[in-house]
Amino acid sequence: MANFVFVLSKDEVEPATRCFQLAKIAHSKGHAVNIFLLGDGVLWANSKRDFKAKTITGDCPDDYFQYLVEKEVAVGV
């Protein structure tokens, strides 16, 4: 098992989606995962945020973030 730290520092849908996607993949493979929201990335900590905004590939942050919440993956702000 490896330890992964994902850092999100942008207030944009694409980077957030990829951050949460990679965190979900790593966690689902049994690795320890932590996510840190820095700079403009802290805006993703707002529970009223639209996590359903689509990326160009059609997925959205909510496609992956719900898993992370359910599995209680640590998110630091």
MODELLER restraints for C-alpha pairs under 7 A, 6 or more apart:
rsr = mdl.restraints
at = mdl.atoms
rsr.add(forms.Gaussian(group=physical.xy_distance, feature=features.Distance(at['CA:1:A'], at['CA:30:A']), mean=6.50, stdev=0.5))
rsr.add(forms.Gaussian(group=physical.xy_distance, feature=features.Distance(at['CA:1:A'], at['CA:31:A']), mean=5.09, stdev=0.5))
rsr.add(forms.Gaussian(group=physical.xy_distance, feature=features.Distance(at['CA:2:A'], at['CA:31:A']), mean=5.20, stdev=0.5))
rsr.add(forms.Gaussian(group=physical.xy_distance, feature=features.Distance(at['CA:2:A'], at['CA:32:A']), mean=6.30, stdev=0.5))
rsr.add(forms.Gaussian(group=physical.xy_distance, feature=features.Distance(at['CA:3:A'], at['CA:31:A']), mean=5.98, stdev=0.5))
rsr.add(forms.Gaussian(group=physical.xy_distance, feature=features.Distance(at['CA:3:A'], at['CA:32:A']), mean=4.76, stdev=0.5))
rsr.add(forms.Gaussian(group=physical.xy_distance, feature=features.Distance(at['CA:3:A'], at['CA:33:A']), mean=6.04, stdev=0.5))
rsr.add(forms.Gaussian(group=physical.xy_distance, feature=features.Distance(at['CA:4:A'], at['CA:32:A']), mean=6.08, stdev=0.5))
rsr.add(forms.Gaussian(group=physical.xy_distance, feature=features.Distance(at['CA:4:A'], at['CA:33:A']), mean=4.82, stdev=0.5))
rsr.add(forms.Gaussian(group=physical.xy_distance, feature=features.Distance(at['CA:4:A'], at['CA:34:A']), mean=6.31, stdev=0.5))
rsr.add(forms.Gaussian(group=physical.xy_distance, feature=features.Distance(at['CA:5:A'], at['CA:33:A']), mean=5.94, stdev=0.5))
rsr.add(forms.Gaussian(group=physical.xy_distance, feature=features.Distance(at['CA:5:A'], at['CA:34:A']), mean=4.87, stdev=0.5))
rsr.add(forms.Gaussian(group=physical.xy_distance, feature=features.Distance(at['CA:5:A'], at['CA:35:A']), mean=5.74, stdev=0.5))
rsr.add(forms.Gaussian(group=physical.xy_distance, feature=features.Distance(at['CA:6:A'], at['CA:19:A']), mean=6.47, stdev=0.5))
rsr.add(forms.Gaussian(group=physical.xy_distance, feature=features.Distance(at['CA:6:A'], at['CA:23:A']), mean=6.88, stdev=0.5))
rsr.add(forms.Gaussian(group=physical.xy_distance, feature=features.Distance(at['CA:6:A'], at['CA:34:A']), mean=6.29, stdev=0.5))
rsr.add(forms.Gaussian(group=physical.xy_distance, feature=features.Distance(at['CA:6:A'], at['CA:35:A']), mean=4.72, stdev=0.5))
rsr.add(forms.Gaussian(group=physical.xy_distance, feature=features.Distance(at['CA:6:A'], at['CA:36:A']), mean=6.23, stdev=0.5))
rsr.add(forms.Gaussian(group=physical.xy_distance, feature=features.Distance(at['CA:7:A'], at['CA:35:A']), mean=5.82, stdev=0.5))
rsr.add(forms.Gaussian(group=physical.xy_distance, feature=features.Distance(at['CA:7:A'], at['CA:36:A']), mean=4.79, stdev=0.5))
rsr.add(forms.Gaussian(group=physical.xy_distance, feature=features.Distance(at['CA:7:A'], at['CA:37:A']), mean=5.95, stdev=0.5))
rsr.add(forms.Gaussian(group=physical.xy_distance, feature=features.Distance(at['CA:8:A'], at['CA:16:A']), mean=6.61, stdev=0.5))
rsr.add(forms.Gaussian(group=physical.xy_distance, feature=features.Distance(at['CA:8:A'], at['CA:19:A']), mean=6.67, stdev=0.5))
rsr.add(forms.Gaussian(group=physical.xy_distance, feature=features.Distance(at['CA:8:A'], at['CA:36:A']), mean=6.29, stdev=0.5))
rsr.add(forms.Gaussian(group=physical.xy_distance, feature=features.Distance(at['CA:8:A'], at['CA:37:A']), mean=5.00, stdev=0.5))
rsr.add(forms.Gaussian(group=physical.xy_distance, feature=features.Distance(at['CA:8:A'], at['CA:38:A']), mean=6.14, stdev=0.5))
rsr.add(forms.Gaussian(group=physical.xy_distance, feature=features.Distance(at['CA:8:A'], at['CA:41:A']), mean=5.25, stdev=0.5))
rsr.add(forms.Gaussian(group=physical.xy_distance, feature=features.Distance(at['CA:9:A'], at['CA:37:A']), mean=5.96, stdev=0.5))
rsr.add(forms.Gaussian(group=physical.xy_distance, feature=features.Distance(at['CA:9:A'], at['CA:38:A']), mean=4.69, stdev=0.5))
rsr.add(forms.Gaussian(group=physical.xy_distance, feature=features.Distance(at['CA:9:A'], at['CA:39:A']), mean=5.11, stdev=0.5))
rsr.add(forms.Gaussian(group=physical.xy_distance, feature=features.Distance(at['CA:9:A'], at['CA:40:A']), mean=5.39, stdev=0.5))
rsr.add(forms.Gaussian(group=physical.xy_distance, feature=features.Distance(at['CA:9:A'], at['CA:41:A']), mean=4.08, stdev=0.5))
rsr.add(forms.Gaussian(group=physical.xy_distance, feature=features.Distance(at['CA:10:A'], at['CA:39:A']), mean=6.97, stdev=0.5))
rsr.add(forms.Gaussian(group=physical.xy_distance, feature=features.Distance(at['CA:10:A'], at['CA:40:A']), mean=4.92, stdev=0.5))
rsr.add(forms.Gaussian(group=physical.xy_distance, feature=features.Distance(at['CA:10:A'], at['CA:41:A']), mean=4.57, stdev=0.5))
rsr.add(forms.Gaussian(group=physical.xy_distance, feature=features.Distance(at['CA:11:A'], at['CA:40:A']), mean=5.12, stdev=0.5))
rsr.add(forms.Gaussian(group=physical.xy_distance, feature=features.Distance(at['CA:11:A'], at['CA:41:A']), mean=5.15, stdev=0.5))
rsr.add(forms.Gaussian(group=physical.xy_distance, feature=features.Distance(at['CA:11:A'], at['CA:43:A']), mean=6.41, stdev=0.5))
rsr.add(forms.Gaussian(group=physical.xy_distance, feature=features.Distance(at['CA:13:A'], at['CA:53:A']), mean=6.83, stdev=0.5))
rsr.add(forms.Gaussian(group=physical.xy_distance, feature=features.Distance(at['CA:13:A'], at['CA:55:A']), mean=6.41, stdev=0.5))
rsr.add(forms.Gaussian(group=physical.xy_distance, feature=features.Distance(at['CA:14:A'], at['CA:55:A']), mean=5.67, stdev=0.5))
rsr.add(forms.Gaussian(group=physical.xy_distance, feature=features.Distance(at['CA:16:A'], at['CA:61:A']), mean=6.14, stdev=0.5))
rsr.add(forms.Gaussian(group=physical.xy_distance, feature=features.Distance(at['CA:17:A'], at['CA:60:A']), mean=5.71, stdev=0.5))
rsr.add(forms.Gaussian(group=physical.xy_distance, feature=features.Distance(at['CA:17:A'], at['CA:61:A']), mean=4.21, stdev=0.5))
rsr.add(forms.Gaussian(group=physical.xy_distance, feature=features.Distance(at['CA:20:A'], at['CA:61:A']), mean=6.53, stdev=0.5))
rsr.add(forms.Gaussian(group=physical.xy_distance, feature=features.Distance(at['CA:20:A'], at['CA:64:A']), mean=5.58, stdev=0.5))
rsr.add(forms.Gaussian(group=physical.xy_distance, feature=features.Distance(at['CA:20:A'], at['CA:65:A']), mean=5.78, stdev=0.5))
rsr.add(forms.Gaussian(group=physical.xy_distance, feature=features.Distance(at['CA:21:A'], at['CA:64:A']), mean=5.39, stdev=0.5))
rsr.add(forms.Gaussian(group=physical.xy_distance, feature=features.Distance(at['CA:23:A'], at['CA:33:A']), mean=6.45, stdev=0.5))
rsr.add(forms.Gaussian(group=physical.xy_distance, feature=features.Distance(at['CA:24:A'], at['CA:64:A']), mean=6.26, stdev=0.5))
rsr.add(forms.Gaussian(group=physical.xy_distance, feature=features.Distance(at['CA:24:A'], at['CA:67:A']), mean=6.89, stdev=0.5))
rsr.add(forms.Gaussian(group=physical.xy_distance, feature=features.Distance(at['CA:24:A'], at['CA:68:A']), mean=6.34, stdev=0.5))
rsr.add(forms.Gaussian(group=physical.xy_distance, feature=features.Distance(at['CA:26:A'], at['CA:33:A']), mean=6.99, stdev=0.5))
rsr.add(forms.Gaussian(group=physical.xy_distance, feature=features.Distance(at['CA:27:A'], at['CA:33:A']), mean=5.96, stdev=0.5))
rsr.add(forms.Gaussian(group=physical.xy_distance, feature=features.Distance(at['CA:33:A'], at['CA:73:A']), mean=6.52, stdev=0.5))
rsr.add(forms.Gaussian(group=physical.xy_distance, feature=features.Distance(at['CA:34:A'], at['CA:73:A']), mean=6.43, stdev=0.5))
rsr.add(forms.Gaussian(group=physical.xy_distance, feature=features.Distance(at['CA:34:A'], at['CA:74:A']), mean=5.16, stdev=0.5))
rsr.add(forms.Gaussian(group=physical.xy_distance, feature=features.Distance(at['CA:34:A'], at['CA:75:A']), mean=6.12, stdev=0.5))
rsr.add(forms.Gaussian(group=physical.xy_distance, feature=features.Distance(at['CA:35:A'], at['CA:74:A']), mean=6.24, stdev=0.5))
rsr.add(forms.Gaussian(group=physical.xy_distance, feature=features.Distance(at['CA:35:A'], at['CA:75:A']), mean=4.68, stdev=0.5))
rsr.add(forms.Gaussian(group=physical.xy_distance, feature=features.Distance(at['CA:35:A'], at['CA:76:A']), mean=6.15, stdev=0.5))
rsr.add(forms.Gaussian(group=physical.xy_distance, feature=features.Distance(at['CA:36:A'], at['CA:75:A']), mean=5.65, stdev=0.5))
rsr.add(forms.Gaussian(group=physical.xy_distance, feature=features.Distance(at['CA:36:A'], at['CA:76:A']), mean=4.62, stdev=0.5))
rsr.add(forms.Gaussian(group=physical.xy_distance, feature=features.Distance(at['CA:36:A'], at['CA:77:A']), mean=5.95, stdev=0.5))
rsr.add(forms.Gaussian(group=physical.xy_distance, feature=features.Distance(at['CA:37:A'], at['CA:76:A']), mean=6.12, stdev=0.5))
rsr.add(forms.Gaussian(group=physical.xy_distance, feature=features.Distance(at['CA:37:A'], at['CA:77:A']), mean=4.99, stdev=0.5))
rsr.add(forms.Gaussian(group=physical.xy_distance, feature=features.Distance(at['CA:38:A'], at['CA:77:A']), mean=6.57, stdev=0.5))
rsr.add(forms.Gaussian(group=physical.xy_distance, feature=features.Distance(at['CA:42:A'], at['CA:77:A']), mean=6.11, stdev=0.5))
rsr.add(forms.Gaussian(group=physical.xy_distance, feature=features.Distance(at['CA:51:A'], at['CA:60:A']), mean=6.62, stdev=0.5))
rsr.add(forms.Gaussian(group=physical.xy_distance, feature=features.Distance(at['CA:51:A'], at['CA:61:A']), mean=5.27, stdev=0.5))
rsr.add(forms.Gaussian(group=physical.xy_distance, feature=features.Distance(at['CA:51:A'], at['CA:62:A']), mean=4.91, stdev=0.5))
rsr.add(forms.Gaussian(group=physical.xy_distance, feature=features.Distance(at['CA:52:A'], at['CA:60:A']), mean=5.42, stdev=0.5))
rsr.add(forms.Gaussian(group=physical.xy_distance, feature=features.Distance(at['CA:52:A'], at['CA:61:A']), mean=6.44, stdev=0.5))
rsr.add(forms.Gaussian(group=physical.xy_distance, feature=features.Distance(at['CA:52:A'], at['CA:62:A']), mean=5.63, stdev=0.5))
rsr.add(forms.Gaussian(group=physical.xy_distance, feature=features.Distance(at['CA:53:A'], at['CA:60:A']), mean=5.70, stdev=0.5))
rsr.add(forms.Gaussian(group=physical.xy_distance, feature=features.Distance(at['CA:54:A'], at['CA:60:A']), mean=4.66, stdev=0.5))
